[in-house]
Amino acid sequence: GVMEENDPNCRGLSRHHIFKSVDKSLKRLNRDYIDLYQVHWWDNQTPIEETLEALNDLVRMGKVRYIGISDFSAWQITKSVMIQECKNWSRFVSAQMYYSLLGRDIELEVVPACEDLGLGILAWSPLAGGFLTGKYKRKSDFPEDSRYRRMERHFLKFDFDFAFKVVGELEKLAKKYNTTPSQVALNWLRAKNFVSSIIVGVRNIKHLEDNLNSVNWTLEKEDVEYLDKLTEPNRPYPQWFLDMFANL
């Protein structure tokens, strides 16, 4: 959260701010409880124990049913869940993370941690800010008010030459299945067992309907594997070192 009203307590993941935010949301939504409440990135200014206890109290009070995180690193997720288990507090059930064919970094550490601890992955920006729709043919095609331009300034970074190559392959597969590049990209995500749900952002009903139609068909296994290999992320140390001994 962002500081407001010059109140140093009205920010981040402090107990005060979490309770204040939840009460505001319940009032605005006219609801008795929130189904899933996720904290958005780690707060270096607040002890994680304070955050976790506040979330546990909200669950016990019935104001929140389930809790999750967004944009945590693997060690932050693991530390949080270990504290929750030791204190017998409500555990995180979800991790909302950026995941797409152009951003597979979470596969290295976050996904294994979530699978081991039982957290479902909610993939945000599955089309890389609209890039994987195939509507952009060169970098200069991006309008300043486009979803990608807005996200590029803050979040999404990737190699354009490689990204356009990926889009080209999505277009080929789209022709094979008589569908759109967007649906192919979303279907690749659906093939990942660790992905519990996909968060799509759309500007109009046509885009929404196109995205929803991705659930009406399935990529063949060999096409999933082809996209896996095409977009496989680099494996920094210690991953590449551990790979050498994986089958011993």
Secondary structure, DSSP 8 states (H G I E B T S, - for coil): ----TT-TTSSTT-HHHHHHHHHHHHHHHT-S-EEEEEEES--TTS-HHHHHHHHHHHHHHTSEEEEEEES--HHHHHHHHHHHHHHT---EEEEEEE-BTTB-GGGTTHHHHHHHHT-EEEEE-TTTTTGGGS--SSGGG--TTSHHHHHHTTT----HHHHHHHHHHHHHHHHHHTS-HHHHHHHHHHT-TTEEEEE---SSHHHHHHHHGGGGS---HHHHHHHHHHT-----TTHHHHHTTTT-
